[in-house]
């Protein structure tokens, strides 16, 4: 039986990462996309521009966290660089040096 580190590496190679983003609404047609994205999203942006507190009700802001790292201190591994920090399932963004 493979050890945990070997399994984690195999899983990352197989799936190209461990997290994915899925739409909350069905997008099957151009019309569906136009409502979910553009130009439909303009109405959401305009509403938030008028009342900033709507961002919590109309977007994922209420349940989203961004982790920003330059890769100098990731999971106790030391300075592994921004590319290597991307393998952490908690890394959402990175800064290139």
ROVOVEX-127492 format. One record per residue: residue number from 1; x, y, z of N, C-alpha, C in turn. Coordinates in nm, 3 decimals, decimal comma. Each point is the difference from the previous one (the first is absolute). Layout:
N
+-----+---------+---------+---------+---------+---------+---------+---------+---------+---------+
! num !    n_xx !    n_yy !    n_zz !   ca_xx !   ca_yy !   ca_zz !    c_xx !    c_yy !    c_zz !
+-----+---------+---------+---------+---------+---------+---------+---------+---------+---------+
! NUM !       X !       Y !       Z !       X !       Y !       Z !       X !       Y !       Z !
...
+-----+---------+---------+---------+---------+---------+---------+---------+---------+---------+
This chain:
97
+-----+---------+---------+---------+---------+---------+---------+---------+---------+---------+
! num !    n_xx !    n_yy !    n_zz !   ca_xx !   ca_yy !   ca_zz !    c_xx !    c_yy !    c_zz !
+-----+---------+---------+---------+---------+---------+---------+---------+---------+---------+
!   1 !   0,084 !  -0,119 !   0,000 !  -0,084 !   0,119 !   0,000 !   0,089 !   0,125 !   0,000 !
!   2 !  -0,037 !   0,094 !  -0,084 !   0,079 !   0,123 !  -0,010 !  -0,014 !   0,085 !   0,126 !
!   3 !   0,105 !   0,073 !   0,029 !  -0,007 !   0,090 !   0,115 !  -0,081 !   0,125 !  -0,036 !
!   4 !  -0,033 !   0,080 !   0,099 !  -0,083 !   0,119 !  -0,021 !   0,063 !   0,099 !  -0,097 !
!   5 !   0,131 !   0,020 !   0,010 !   0,066 !   0,096 !  -0,089 !  -0,006 !  -0,047 !  -0,145 !
!   6 !   0,020 !  -0,129 !  -0,022 !  -0,009 !  -0,055 !  -0,135 !  -0,141 !   0,011 !  -0,055 !
!   7 !  -0,099 !  -0,028 !   0,083 !  -0,140 !   0,011 !  -0,042 !  -0,037 !   0,145 !  -0,032 !
!   8 !   0,047 !   0,093 !   0,083 !  -0,029 !   0,142 !  -0,023 !   0,060 !   0,046 !  -0,132 !
!   9 !   0,123 !  -0,042 !  -0,030 !   0,066 !   0,037 !  -0,124 !  -0,073 !  -0,061 !  -0,120 !
!  10 !  -0,039 !  -0,126 !   0,012 !  -0,075 !  -0,067 !  -0,107 !  -0,135 !   0,069 !  -0,025 !
!  11 !  -0,068 !   0,037 !   0,107 !  -0,129 !   0,068 !  -0,012 !   0,016 !   0,136 !  -0,068 !
!  12 !   0,103 !   0,074 !   0,037 !   0,024 !   0,131 !  -0,061 !   0,030 !  -0,015 !  -0,149 !
!  13 !   0,077 !  -0,103 !  -0,036 !   0,034 !  -0,023 !  -0,140 !  -0,123 !  -0,042 !  -0,081 !
!  14 !  -0,081 !  -0,085 !   0,057 !  -0,120 !  -0,049 !  -0,068 !  -0,101 !   0,110 !  -0,025 !
!  15 !  -0,024 !   0,082 !   0,101 !  -0,106 !   0,100 !  -0,009 !   0,048 !   0,141 !  -0,032 !
!  16 !   0,131 !   0,023 !  -0,004 !   0,051 !   0,133 !  -0,028 !  -0,040 !   0,100 !   0,107 !
!  17 !   0,005 !  -0,042 !   0,124 !  -0,043 !   0,082 !   0,113 !  -0,111 !  -0,073 !   0,072 !
!  18 !  -0,053 !   0,062 !   0,103 !  -0,098 !  -0,070 !   0,083 !  -0,133 !   0,073 !   0,016 !
!  19 !  -0,005 !   0,125 !  -0,042 !  -0,122 !   0,077 !   0,011 !  -0,045 !   0,044 !  -0,138 !
!  20 !  -0,129 !   0,021 !  -0,016 !  -0,053 !   0,054 !  -0,124 !  -0,114 !   0,096 !   0,031 !
!  21 !  -0,032 !   0,082 !  -0,095 !  -0,109 !   0,095 !   0,015 !  -0,115 !  -0,046 !  -0,088 !
!  22 !  -0,116 !  -0,010 !   0,058 !  -0,120 !  -0,043 !  -0,071 !  -0,103 !   0,112 !   0,005 !
!  23 !  -0,071 !   0,024 !  -0,110 !  -0,106 !   0,102 !   0,005 !  -0,116 !  -0,047 !   0,089 !
!  24 !  -0,064 !   0,095 !   0,064 !  -0,117 !  -0,031 !   0,083 !  -0,128 !  -0,006 !  -0,081 !
!  25 !   0,005 !   0,052 !  -0,122 !  -0,117 !  -0,002 !  -0,088 !   0,035 !  -0,076 !  -0,128 !
!  26 !  -0,099 !  -0,060 !  -0,062 !   0,023 !  -0,070 !  -0,125 !   0,033 !   0,100 !  -0,111 !
!  27 !   0,103 !  -0,030 !  -0,075 !   0,037 !   0,083 !  -0,115 !   0,010 !  -0,094 !  -0,119 !
!  28 !  -0,111 !  -0,008 !  -0,073 !  -0,008 !  -0,092 !  -0,113 !  -0,010 !   0,072 !  -0,134 !
!  29 !  -0,041 !   0,125 !   0,004 !  -0,019 !   0,074 !  -0,124 !   0,069 !   0,136 !   0,008 !
!  30 !   0,009 !   0,066 !  -0,116 !   0,056 !   0,135 !  -0,002 !  -0,083 !   0,094 !   0,086 !
!  31 !  -0,132 !  -0,019 !  -0,003 !  -0,090 !   0,082 !   0,081 !   0,030 !  -0,018 !   0,149 !
!  32 !   0,018 !  -0,125 !   0,043 !   0,034 !  -0,026 !   0,141 !   0,130 !   0,071 !   0,037 !
!  33 !   0,099 !  -0,009 !  -0,088 !   0,129 !   0,064 !   0,026 !  -0,014 !   0,152 !   0,006 !
!  34 !  -0,084 !   0,056 !  -0,085 !  -0,017 !   0,145 !  -0,001 !  -0,066 !   0,052 !   0,128 !
!  35 !  -0,078 !  -0,084 !   0,064 !  -0,060 !   0,039 !   0,128 !   0,101 !  -0,016 !   0,114 !
!  36 !   0,072 !  -0,113 !  -0,002 !   0,097 !  -0,026 !   0,108 !   0,124 !   0,086 !  -0,011 !
!  37 !   0,042 !   0,030 !  -0,122 !   0,123 !   0,076 !  -0,019 !  -0,032 !   0,133 !  -0,065 !
!  38 !   0,046 !   0,023 !  -0,119 !  -0,022 !   0,131 !  -0,060 !  -0,104 !  -0,008 !  -0,111 !
!  39 !  -0,093 !   0,089 !  -0,009 !  -0,009 !   0,129 !   0,067 !  -0,073 !  -0,004 !   0,134 !
!  40 !  -0,055 !  -0,116 !   0,037 !  -0,078 !  -0,008 !   0,124 !   0,072 !   0,044 !   0,125 !
!  41 !   0,129 !  -0,031 !   0,009 !   0,076 !   0,035 !   0,119 !   0,010 !   0,152 !   0,019 !
!  42 !  -0,020 !   0,075 !  -0,107 !   0,005 !   0,147 !   0,011 !  -0,106 !   0,052 !   0,096 !
!  43 !  -0,116 !  -0,065 !   0,003 !  -0,104 !   0,046 !   0,093 !   0,042 !  -0,022 !   0,144 !
!  44 !   0,071 !  -0,111 !   0,025 !   0,049 !  -0,028 !   0,135 !   0,108 !   0,102 !   0,036 !
!  45 !   0,095 !   0,024 !  -0,091 !   0,107 !   0,097 !   0,024 !  -0,056 !   0,140 !   0,026 !
!  46 !  -0,099 !   0,038 !  -0,078 !  -0,061 !   0,132 !   0,016 !  -0,069 !   0,014 !   0,135 !
!  47 !  -0,070 !  -0,106 !   0,041 !  -0,069 !   0,003 !   0,129 !   0,101 !   0,014 !   0,114 !
!  48 !   0,111 !  -0,074 !  -0,008 !   0,103 !   0,007 !   0,104 !   0,068 !   0,136 !   0,000 !
!  49 !   0,020 !   0,059 !  -0,118 !   0,061 !   0,133 !  -0,009 !  -0,085 !   0,102 !   0,075 !
!  50 !  -0,132 !  -0,016 !  -0,005 !  -0,091 !   0,092 !   0,069 !  -0,007 !  -0,027 !   0,149 !
!  51 !   0,012 !  -0,129 !   0,039 !  -0,009 !  -0,038 !   0,141 !   0,099 !  -0,113 !   0,026 !
!  52 !   0,118 !   0,036 !   0,052 !   0,110 !  -0,094 !   0,020 !  -0,037 !  -0,118 !   0,090 !
!  53 !  -0,094 !   0,019 !   0,091 !  -0,038 !  -0,110 !   0,090 !  -0,066 !  -0,116 !  -0,075 !
!  54 !  -0,050 !   0,026 !  -0,121 !  -0,062 !  -0,108 !  -0,079 !   0,102 !  -0,104 !  -0,046 !
!  55 !   0,128 !   0,031 !   0,007 !   0,103 !  -0,095 !  -0,042 !  -0,011 !  -0,131 !   0,077 !
!  56 !  -0,040 !   0,008 !   0,126 !  -0,013 !  -0,121 !   0,082 !  -0,122 !  -0,083 !  -0,040 !
!  57 !  -0,102 !   0,062 !  -0,053 !  -0,121 !  -0,071 !  -0,040 !   0,003 !  -0,047 !  -0,145 !
!  58 !   0,070 !   0,073 !  -0,085 !  -0,006 !  -0,028 !  -0,144 !   0,123 !  -0,071 !  -0,056 !
!  59 !   0,102 !  -0,021 !   0,083 !   0,122 !  -0,066 !  -0,047 !   0,043 !  -0,107 !   0,100 !
!  60 !   0,113 !  -0,063 !  -0,026 !   0,053 !  -0,101 !   0,091 !   0,084 !   0,060 !   0,112 !
!  61 !   0,000 !   0,131 !   0,012 !   0,082 !   0,069 !   0,101 !  -0,025 !  -0,054 !   0,141 !
!  62 !  -0,122 !  -0,040 !   0,031 !  -0,032 !  -0,046 !   0,135 !   0,068 !  -0,132 !   0,036 !
!  63 !   0,043 !  -0,077 !  -0,100 !   0,061 !  -0,129 !   0,031 !   0,126 !  -0,027 !  -0,083 !
!  64 !   0,077 !   0,104 !  -0,028 !   0,121 !  -0,013 !  -0,078 !   0,119 !   0,053 !   0,078 !
!  65 !   0,110 !  -0,072 !  -0,009 !   0,124 !   0,041 !   0,063 !   0,110 !  -0,008 !  -0,106 !
!  66 !   0,085 !   0,098 !  -0,006 !   0,116 !  -0,004 !  -0,090 !   0,125 !  -0,015 !   0,084 !
!  67 !   0,083 !  -0,095 !  -0,037 !   0,129 !  -0,020 !   0,064 !   0,105 !   0,044 !  -0,101 !
!  68 !   0,077 !   0,101 !   0,035 !   0,099 !   0,054 !  -0,093 !   0,138 !  -0,028 !   0,057 !
!  69 !   0,084 !  -0,062 !  -0,080 !   0,133 !  -0,038 !   0,047 !   0,105 !   0,023 !  -0,107 !
!  70 !   0,119 !   0,040 !   0,043 !   0,112 !   0,008 !  -0,093 !   0,083 !  -0,128 !   0,007 !
!  71 !  -0,047 !  -0,096 !   0,079 !   0,065 !  -0,131 !   0,008 !   0,113 !  -0,008 !   0,100 !
!  72 !   0,019 !   0,102 !   0,084 !   0,113 !  -0,002 !   0,093 !  -0,026 !  -0,079 !   0,128 !
!  73 !  -0,126 !  -0,031 !   0,030 !  -0,030 !  -0,076 !   0,121 !  -0,128 !  -0,079 !  -0,022 !
!  74 !   0,012 !  -0,116 !  -0,062 !  -0,117 !  -0,081 !  -0,034 !   0,004 !  -0,133 !   0,074 !
!  75 !  -0,099 !  -0,025 !   0,083 !  -0,016 !  -0,127 !   0,069 !   0,125 !  -0,045 !   0,076 !
!  76 !   0,077 !   0,095 !   0,050 !   0,121 !  -0,033 !   0,074 !   0,114 !  -0,050 !  -0,087 !
!  77 !  -0,009 !   0,017 !  -0,131 !   0,104 !  -0,049 !  -0,091 !   0,107 !   0,104 !  -0,030 !
!  78 !  -0,017 !   0,122 !   0,048 !   0,096 !   0,105 !  -0,026 !  -0,027 !   0,069 !  -0,132 !
!  79 !   0,104 !   0,058 !  -0,059 !  -0,012 !   0,076 !  -0,125 !  -0,002 !  -0,096 !  -0,118 !
!  80 !  -0,120 !  -0,040 !  -0,043 !  -0,013 !  -0,094 !  -0,112 !  -0,042 !   0,070 !  -0,129 !
!  81 !  -0,025 !   0,129 !   0,005 !  -0,036 !   0,076 !  -0,119 !  -0,149 !  -0,002 !  -0,030 !
!  82 !  -0,047 !   0,099 !  -0,078 !  -0,144 !   0,012 !  -0,027 !  -0,057 !  -0,116 !  -0,082 !
!  83 !   0,079 !  -0,057 !  -0,091 !  -0,052 !  -0,111 !  -0,081 !  -0,030 !  -0,122 !   0,086 !
!  84 !   0,091 !  -0,034 !   0,091 !  -0,020 !  -0,116 !   0,087 !  -0,112 !   0,023 !   0,101 !
!  85 !  -0,023 !   0,125 !   0,037 !  -0,106 !   0,028 !   0,097 !  -0,138 !  -0,026 !  -0,059 !
!  86 !  -0,011 !  -0,006 !  -0,132 !  -0,129 !  -0,025 !  -0,065 !  -0,054 !  -0,139 !   0,029 !
!  87 !   0,085 !  -0,094 !   0,039 !  -0,047 !  -0,136 !   0,027 !  -0,079 !  -0,010 !   0,129 !
!  88 !   0,013 !   0,100 !   0,087 !  -0,077 !   0,000 !   0,123 !  -0,147 !   0,025 !  -0,035 !
!  89 !  -0,092 !  -0,087 !   0,047 !  -0,141 !   0,021 !  -0,034 !  -0,055 !   0,130 !   0,056 !
!  90 !   0,074 !   0,066 !   0,087 !  -0,047 !   0,125 !   0,057 !   0,053 !   0,121 !  -0,074 !
!  91 !   0,087 !  -0,022 !  -0,100 !   0,054 !   0,111 !  -0,077 !  -0,097 !   0,039 !  -0,109 !
!  92 !  -0,054 !   0,118 !   0,010 !  -0,096 !   0,049 !  -0,099 !   0,067 !   0,092 !  -0,099 !
!  93 !   0,098 !   0,072 !   0,044 !   0,070 !   0,098 !  -0,084 !   0,147 !  -0,006 !   0,035 !
!  94 !   0,083 !   0,051 !  -0,089 !   0,140 !   0,014 !   0,033 !   0,057 !   0,124 !  -0,065 !
!  95 !   0,107 !   0,045 !   0,055 !   0,070 !   0,117 !  -0,054 !   0,128 !  -0,049 !  -0,064 !
!  96 !   0,022 !   0,036 !  -0,124 !   0,127 !  -0,034 !  -0,064 !   0,109 !   0,092 !   0,052 !
!  97 !   0,115 !  -0,054 !   0,019 !   0,112 !   0,081 !   0,051 !   0,054 !   0,088 !  -0,108 !
+-----+---------+---------+---------+---------+---------+---------+---------+---------+---------+
